[in-house]
Amino acid sequence: MRAKLIFGATLVAMLGIVGVARGAEPAFQPGQWQTDLEVTIEGLPMAMPPQKHTSVACHTPEKPMPDTSDKSSECKLLEQKFEGSKLTWKMSCKADGGTAEGRGEITYSGSTYTGTFSVDMAMEGQKIRSVTRMKGKRLGDCPAR
């Protein structure tokens, strides 16, 4: 149960923070994108295999990543920088009596991107670290509405 909560919080925080990091023109092609995530978590009482998640969404210059608001946590973007094809950010969240500090990096390369997002959490006095590895690829144009 705790592992699913951590995985979910990490995924939501990562996508939500990247979603707001759009102050500069992103170095990617708008369209339908597939994002593959692999999350590993350290510090749990029992070892947990990596968790994988795939999503598909339409990304535009105004919305380069999916909007994944999380009503149960308070996240703040502390720093973001978009230089050339690289987006970096730092964030802080509070949720369910715990805190999380994270930093991420995505490098766009035309129709693909790769990146990582690391989060250090303290929940009920226990220190936990999650590392998310990301790969994205453009599938084509967004479907007509």
Beta strands, then each sheet from edge to edge (+ up, - down):
strand 1: 31-42
strand 2: 51-59
strand 3: 73-83
strand 4: 86-95
strand 5: 98-109
strand 6: 112-123
strand 7: 126-140
sheet 1: 2+ 1- 7+ 6- 5+ 4- 3+
end
